[in-house]
Amino acid sequence: MAFLSVMNAPPWLTALVAIAVTFFGVYRFYISFRSEEDEQVAKKMGGLYAMKRRTHRIIGALYIFMGAFLFASLFGVNILRL
């Protein structure tokens, strides 16, 4: 059997990704609180903004949880082995 080594990402890179993921989740959560008029304008724009407010809230919460899990992994918590 071949020798398998484990390669770890540097902690600063993991922290940088965790910050980016968390900020994107907060941004998606922020988008979910737009008004009805803004939602109609966003539907005309298409793309990411055309989603419903509830969808933005759910996806934003998921991104915030993923960012929290990345931060937890910096402190040695392995989410897969809980």
Order of alpha helices (4+ residues) and beta strands (2+ residues): alpha-alpha-alpha
